[in-house]
């Protein structure tokens, strides 16, 4: 048995690595994709193109504008002089927001009346618009508190200022609230999943297309031996890629690994088995490589959407949430983010590992059963 499996392994490695372009596809492309996608997958909003339409042009209005500039989020691209120019900048997309200060702003402040300020935001991208409004509210609240504190000091002189409630915040796991720290572990799962599915989904169907399946059928090899011979090489290749992209995430993007690296290796090895099982199942069900390729992407895109990578699973409808339990990528996301960011151990992650083991065992057994029917 082991001699036959060994020969299958040698055959698969020769077939995979005989094409130099395949080597680049396996080892170079995932790293390039990780670099590109990790820079692209970020919800942090910086350098917001801002227009300033200051009709008051007083010390108070300029102080407010200065706070926006010094916040580090807003880049003033133009000081607007009329309403038409304000609308033109927003229509052409040259600014994302406009700070509009009407006449009488300083007079209202000095008189103790509410002083209105308008933030006009391009709402085409609702997520970015919401973040811009949040930043703006924070800056204006800080300015309002500074004005109030100055008025209290002026009115009370040296009298004791009433006690104030201050909020002290503490962030666990992702202290700087950088979205890239959250997304990079997910991108690692995406890259490994796509590579594994593409390699394994072509494994059996390629034998059918090039005409070697008939030769395999007349040999004494059994279905389990054939599946092992097809699975082990791609498992080793995927494992090497996992280590490579993880090293890039740690040393290039400075993503911390707070948990056990050994647990990461073991848990992701179980995940690779489930991904390999899905790929082999697709391969045994397809008649051509084109069918296998299309089936892979039909599986991959819903798996990404239902994994919690982009959208929180808790926000999905309840029937869809139940559907995500069939998605192995869901559990991989929890494992990667738990080990990378939270440093949790096996006592927390064992349900995810167990679910991946069940999915992997089921898909591999179904793939072996379908191939056994082919041999029969």
N, C-alpha and C positions, 0 to 999 in steps of 0.2 A: 504493500500500500504506500509506504513512505517513499519508496523509490519512484513510483508513478507520480506521486504529488511533487517530488523533487524535479522530475522532468518537466512537469507542467509549469513549475515556478521558473525554471531556466528558460523555457519557451516564452513565457509572458514577459520576463525581463528583457530578453533579446528583442522581442517584438516592440516593446515600448521604447527602448533606448537606441534602437538602430537609426532612428531619424533624429538628427541634431535639433531640428525645429521642435520636436516633441520634448526634448530636454528643457529648452527655453520655456515652452508652454507650461511645463510642470513646476519648474523651480524659480523662474524669473518673473513670469507674468503674475503669479499670486502676490509677490512682493510689490511689484509695480502697482497692482490694483489696490493693495492695502494702503500704500502711500497716497494714491490719488483719492480713494474713497474716504480715507480717514481725514484728509484735509477738507474734502467737500462736505462730509457728513458732520455739520456743526450748526447748532441753533444759536450760538453766541452772535450777538449783533454788536459790531464795532464800526467806528468811522461812519456814523449816520450822516449822510449829506443833508445839511440843514440850511434853510433860508431864514434870515432875520428881517422881519418887517416891523420896525420900531417907529411907530407914529408919535410916541411920547418923547423919546430922545432926551431923557433926563438922567440924573445921577442914579435914581432907583432902577429905571429900566435898563440902563447900561450895566448896573450891578447884577441884575437878573441874567442878562445875556452872558456876562462874564462867568457866572456859575455854570451855565450850560457848557461853555467852552472848556472850563477847567475840569469838568466831570470826566473827560476823557472818552466820552461816548459820541459826542456831537462834533462834526466838522462843519464849520460855517463856510459855505461855498459862495454865498452872495448876500449882500445887504440890499434888500428889496426897497424900491422907491415908490411903487404904485400897485394898485390892485391887479391890473392886467398882467404885469410881470410876475406877480405871485401865482396867478392861475397858469400862466405859460410854463413856469418852472415845474409845477406839479403835473401838468398835462404831458410834458415831454419827458418826465421821469428824471429830471436833473437833480431834484431834491426829494428826499423821502418824507421830510416834515418841514413845516414853517412855524416859527415862533412869532405870533402876531400880538403885538402890544399896542392897545389903543391909546388915544390921547386921554390925558387925565389920570393915568396910572399912578404917578407919584402923588398927585393931589388927593386921590382917594386914600393912599397909604397914610399921608400926613394927617388927614382928617379922621382917621380911624375907621373909614368905611372899607368894605370888601373891594379889593382891586382885582378886576377880571383879567385873565390872560388866556389867549386862545392858542391851542396847538392843533394845527391842521396836518393830518397824517395821511399818506398814501395807503389806502386800505386794500390795494390789490393783493398783497400777501398778508393775510390776516394774522399769521403768527408773528411776522416782523412788526406789523403795526401795533399789536398788543404789547410787544416788548418795548417798542419806542415810547408808547404811552406810559408804561411802567417806569421807565427811566425818567421821563419828563415829570411825572408825578412826584418822584423822589426828589428831584432837583428843586421843584417849586415848593415842596413841603419844607425842605431844609432852608430855603430862602425865607419862607413865611415864619419859621421858628426863629430865625436870626433877627428878623424885623420885630417880632413880638418881644424877644429878649431885650433888644435895644430900647424898645419903648418902656418896658418895665423898669429897666435901670434908670432911664431918664426921669420917669415919674416918681420913683421911690427913692432915688438917690442912694444913700448908703443903707437904706432899710433892708431887712432880710427878705430875700426873694423866697416865695413859697416853694416847698419841695416839689420836685417833678418826678414823674415815673419814666425811667429809661429802660429801653428794651435791649437786652444783651442776647445775641443770637450765637448759636454754635452749630456748625454743620458737620455731620459725621460722614466718613467714607470719601466724599469728594469735596474737600475743604474749600477749594477755590471755585466750586460750581462750574467747572469747565465741561462743556458738552462733549468735547473730544474725549475726555477721560471716560465718559459713559459710552460713547459710540464705538471706540476702537475695539474693545473686546467683542462687540457684536459684529463688527466688520470681519474680525478674525474668523468667527463662526461662519459667516457668509462665504468667505473665500474658500475655506476648507470644504464646506458643503458642496459648493458648485464644482470644485475640482474633483472631488470624490464621485459625485453623481455622473459627471461627464466621462470619467475614466471607466467606471464600472458599467454604465448603461450601454457602452459599446462592446463590452467584453464578449458576451455570447453571440449577439447579433452579427458581430464582425466575422465570427467563425462561419455563420450561415452564408454571408454574402461572398466571402472569398472561397467558399467551397470546401473548407477543411472540416466542417461538422460531420460529413459522412465518414471521413477518415477517423475521427474521434469515436464515432459510434461503433466502428468495427474493432476498436481496441478493447482490452479488458478493463479499462478505467471505469469506475463507478461514479454515480452522480455526486456523491459527497466528496470524492477525491477531486472531481472536476471543479466543483464549487470552491473547494479549498485552494486549488491551484489558481483560480481566478481571483479569489478574495485576498489572499496573503500578500501578493506583490503590490496591489493597490493600497492595501492597508499600510504597508511599510512606506510606500511613497507618500501617502497622505499624512502619515505620522511625521516624516521628515519635513514636509511642508508646514505642518502644525508647529514644529519647533522653530522653523525659520521665521514664520510670520509672527510668532510670539516674541522672539528675540527682537524683531523690528519694532513691535509695539512697545516693548519694555525700554529698549535703548534709544530708539529714534524719537518716539513720542513721549518717552518718560512716563509711561503708565505703570503705576506700582503694582507689584504682585504681593499683596498683603497676606495671602494664605499660603498653603503648602503647594510647592511646585510638583511634588510627587503626586498629590491628590489631583492636581490639574491634569497631569499626564494620564493617570488611571481613568479618571472620569471621561476625558476626551477620547481615550482609546475605546471606551464603551460606546461613546457617541459615534465614532468612526464605524464601528460594526453596524450600527443602525443605518447610517448613511450608505454603507456598502450594500447592506441588505436591500434597501430601496432601489439602489442603482441596478443591482443584479436582477431584481424582480422586474424592473422596467425592461432590462435587456432580454429576459426570457419571454416577455410578452410581446416584444416587437419583432417584426419580420425584416425590417431594413434599418440601416443606421440613421436614415432621415427620420423614421418614426421614433427611434430611440431618442434622438436629439430633441424633437418636438415634445415628446412625453416628459423629458427631463425638465424642460423649461415650464411646461404646464404644471409640474409638481413644485418646481423651485419658487416661482413667483408667489403662489398662495402660501407656501411655507414661510417665506420672508414676511409677508404681510401679517400672518397669524402667529409670528414668533415673539412679538413684543419688541422687535428691534426699532420700529418707527412709531408704532401706536401702542399705548398701554392696553394690555388685554382686559383690564378691569373696565375700560370704557366701551368695550365691544358689547353687542347684544348677547344675552345669555346663551342662546343656541350656538352662536359663533364661539363663545368662550368654551363651551363643551367640546366643540370641534377642535380647538387648539390642543386638547389633550392627546390627540392622535399625531401631532406634529413633533418630531424629534428635535427640531431646531428650537422649539420653545424651551425645552429642558436644557439645551446647550447654552442658551442665553443666560439662564439663571445660574448655571454652574460657572461660566466664565466671569460674569459680573460679580458673583458672590466671592470667588477666589481672588480675582484681581482687585476689586474695590473694597470689599467688606472683610476679607480674611476669614470667612467662615470655614468650618471644617466638615468632615464627613457626617457628623451628627446632624447637621442642618441640611446637607445636600443629598443624603441617601435616598430620599424619595425620587429625586430627578435621575440619579444613577440607576435606580431600580427600574424606573419607567423606560429608560433608554435600553437597558438590558432586555426587557420584555419585548420592546419594539424590534430590536436587533435580532433576537432569537426567532421571533415570528416571521419577519421578512426573509431572513436567510433560509428558514425551513420551507417557506412557501416557494422561494426561488429554487431550492433543491428539488422539491416535489414536482414543480413544473418541468425542470430539466430532466428528471427521471422519466417523465412521460414522453419527452422527446426521444430519449435513448431507447425507450421501449418501442 
